[in-house]
Amino acid sequence: MNYPTYEAQAEEDAAGAEPRYATLAELTSPERPVSSREEDFPLESGLTVKIRPLTRAEVLAVNKLQGLDTGQKEQKYLSMALVLPRMSEADVRKWQAASAAGDLEPLVERVQVISGLTKKGAKATAEEFPRSGE
């Protein structure tokens, strides 16, 4: 199934075209790509990783777990959000141990923003994709 990119949809909306309403199949399909919102993220080291937003189901699953400290939540979130390279929670744990204290913070913040988990992310999303009539 081909889905329009968010940019293409925003351009179409701005041009005054009638909105294209989603179908149930499009919203619930496992093929529905959060990958269409993947982005490259430059690390302090000069290397780059590819990340994607977390799905609502992923965020709810992590939030449901009791007793996780910040580091453990970071391991879970990054193991899901990292597209390139793919990393397990154990891999992220090793990365945490090998990096300076603030090295992963910008990456974690960006995952939160593109996933809509921060006020900044919600505001940026609303500004980038305003609702009709706003």
Stockholm file with secondary structure:
# STOCKHOLM 1.0

chainA/1-134         MNYPTYEAQAEEDAAGAEPRYATLAELTSPERPVSSREEDFPLESGLTVKIRPLTRAEVLAVNKLQGLDTGQKEQKYLSMALVLPRMSEADVRKWQAASAAGDLEPLVERVQVISGLTKKGAKATAEEFPRSGE
#=GR chainA/1-134 SS CCCCCHHHHHHHHHTTCCCCCCCHHHHHCTTCCGGGGCEEEECTTSCEEEECCCCHHHHHHHHHSSSCCHHHHHHHHHHHHEEESCCCHHHHHHHHHHSCTTSSHHHHHHHHHHTTCSHHHHHHHHHHSCCTTC
#=GC SS_cons         CCCCCHHHHHHHHHTTCCCCCCCHHHHHCTTCCGGGGCEEEECTTSCEEEECCCCHHHHHHHHHSSSCCHHHHHHHHHHHHEEESCCCHHHHHHHHHHSCTTSSHHHHHHHHHHTTCSHHHHHHHHHHSCCTTC
//
